[in-house]
Amino acid sequence: MNHQDCENQFSTIFPFWLDLSSQDKQHLCQNTSLQTYPQGKLIHNGNHCTGAIVVISGCLRVYLQPEQGREITLYRLFPGDICMLSASCVLEAITFDVTIDAEEDSTCYLIAGGTFADLAERNLTMKNFALEKAVSRFSDVMWVMQQILFMSFDKRLAIFLWDEITKTGQDSIKMTHEQIARYMGSAREVVSRMVKYFVAEGIVETSRGGLKIIDRDKLKKLAL
């Protein structure tokens, strides 16, 4: 990666940047590549050290893929987000097998895990940053698990739909029942039955390949 471009980008992304020596900055930049991933591309699979991922554009999906059972989407990464769970060699105490793919065409900086790990061992601010990023994502994981284990499905679906329209600022959600089920770790039939109930309650209306929220107040009340 061009050093000047790297300097311009990472000085705004990483709070530890000013604590690195000129040599360490150069080393980090030399071991960073700009990657373009088409929609559906598998980026990381399992507990190996792909590297630290910085999302520039697009969206990545982080999920569990058990040997038996359905995928469970844990969270998504948007421009400006940083993923440390794909760099297990940086945080050896954290062994958590996740899969990451490109939910849409995406561009990312990929920092070699070994390089990040070596520099973090010499720089406490850098290591703390990596730990904080990992811990914040574990909070997201625990929230998903809490929903699956303890919440009724109508509330879970309401939370999912509310989060979607909050992120996009639009009342239309361009997802099929199959896609929603995949994100929620459920079956399409279960989603379809609950959507039918939401339609009867006047919360949503359906269209080909998507949903539209028609009563935000009802949805919010159910979600929150």
Salt bridges, closest charged atoms under 4 A:
GLU7 OE1 - HIS3 NE2 3.60
ASP24 OD1 - ARG122 NH2 2.59
GLU71 OE1 - ARG61 NH2 2.92
ASP81 OD2 - ARG137 NH2 3.63
ASP101 OD2 - ARG61 NH2 3.76
GLU103 OE1 - ARG76 NH1 3.33
GLU121 OE2 - LYS127 NZ 2.64
ASP140 OD2 - ARG137 NH1 2.88
GLU164 OE2 - ARG76 NH2 2.02
GLU164 OE2 - LYS167 NZ 3.76
ASP171 OD1 - ARG216 NE 2.68
GLU178 OE1 - ARG188 NE 3.95
GLU189 OE2 - ARG188 NH2 3.37
